[in-house]
Amino acid sequence: MKFLVVQETDWIQRGPHQQHHLFERLSKIGHQVVVLDFEINYTPWPYAPLIAPRIVWDRVTRTDAKANICVIRPATIRLPGIARFISMLTFYLELMSITKICRPDVIINYAVSTGICALVVAKIKNIPFVLHVIDALHTLVPHRWLRPVALWMETFLLRNSHATIYINQKLKEYGLKHGANPDSSHTIRTGVDLDVFKCKDDKEINRIRTKWGIGSNDVLLIFVGWLYEFSGIDTIMRILPTLPESLKLMVVGTGEMENELLTLSQNLSLHKRVIFTGHQPYKKMPELISAADICLLFSALNPTTRDIVPIKVYEYLACGRPVLASKLPGLMAEVPSGNGIIYTHSEQLVQTLQNMMEQTYRTSEGTKSRRFVEEHCDWSTSSLSFEKLLGRIISLQQ
């Protein structure tokens, strides 16, 4: 099959997300995958050239060296507030060109603004259009005053897609609430590569801990991912001074909160207890997670986090580590208590962390973590289900 994927974030630098794992696996078994993306973290003019030219990358891989993805980045102008509007035009022209030269069997969309362009082209060309819902998209728009417009666009996409696919039940409820057709709404759970994400041996763990200055008696918390304002790292940092000095925190990643967190670390005199690794290659994630004792997803509850289940949760669990999480409805529905995730409120956070300082407790919960993903979250199964579902959607439109 020929898949055309449309998103309005950076395929090369951001993630890997669900779509990276799914489409790289599908490309390995012979499907043709072309992705249209957008350089979301561009340097604006005049600090970079005004024109961002069209770029094509062949044989792009993010999660698997044997994958074969073609990524096309349509041209735009590096001016905040204008770049996306220009991209709507260049995406439309690019989509019309692609569908004329090599007609795809289906368009799979992850975007709002450029997603509208993709839907229009799909209707013109009579190509099945699938909205793969991995977030409540309008909530990710950085400017609050634009979110009502983004919600209107997202609702339009939900109501006019040939089919919608969701990564969990709560997001499916969200889609149905906003008008998605229940007869063509499907759920395929996020997965994890169980051969890659697994606990490393003691020798490797000791090497990593030594590299980052973590003692054998230290208990290490870890957060992996983009540092959003709502990620909750600042909450963890503020309570660290009230907990034993052997409890340390490693922050793996970068993002909008990085400078603020660095300043907070200085203000709280946590430079010996909080380690900022910056961006790390994806291939290093299993060893970094394995070197930790407790994984963090203590995100603030808001419209963005309410229904999502970040892929890193399954990667944490696959490494046999307990996860400390806030009570996010979408996550609790997908991974109920008793499966390696300890859910808690802010007022219980200190006591919960004190309880998790006990090694036997962490070991017991870590065993539950690995068992859960082995039973429910294997990418091999999820990608096969995704492939079959897309095949059925295509056949229904022929």
Buried (B, 14 or more C-beta within 10 A) or exposed (E): BBBBBBBBBBBBEBBBBBBBBBBBBBBBEEBBBBBBBBBEEBEBBEEEEEEBEEEEBEEBBBBBEEBBBBBBBBBBBBBEEEBBEBBBBBBBBBBBEBBEEEEBBBBBBBBBBBBBBBBBBBEEBEBBBBBBBBBBBBBBBEEEEBBEBBBEBBBBBBBBBBBBBBBBBBBBBBBBEBEBBEEBBBBBBBBBBBEBBBBBEEEBBBEBBEEEEBEEEBBBBBBBBBBBBBBBBBBBBEEBEEBEEEBBBBBBBBBEBBEEBBEBBEEBEBEEBBBBBEEBEBEEBBBBBBBBBBBBBBBBEEBBBBBBBBBBBBBBBBBBBBBBBBEBBBBBBBBEEEBBBBBBEEEEBBEBBEEBBEEEEBEEBBEBBBBBBBEBBBBEEBBBBBBEBBEEBBEEBE
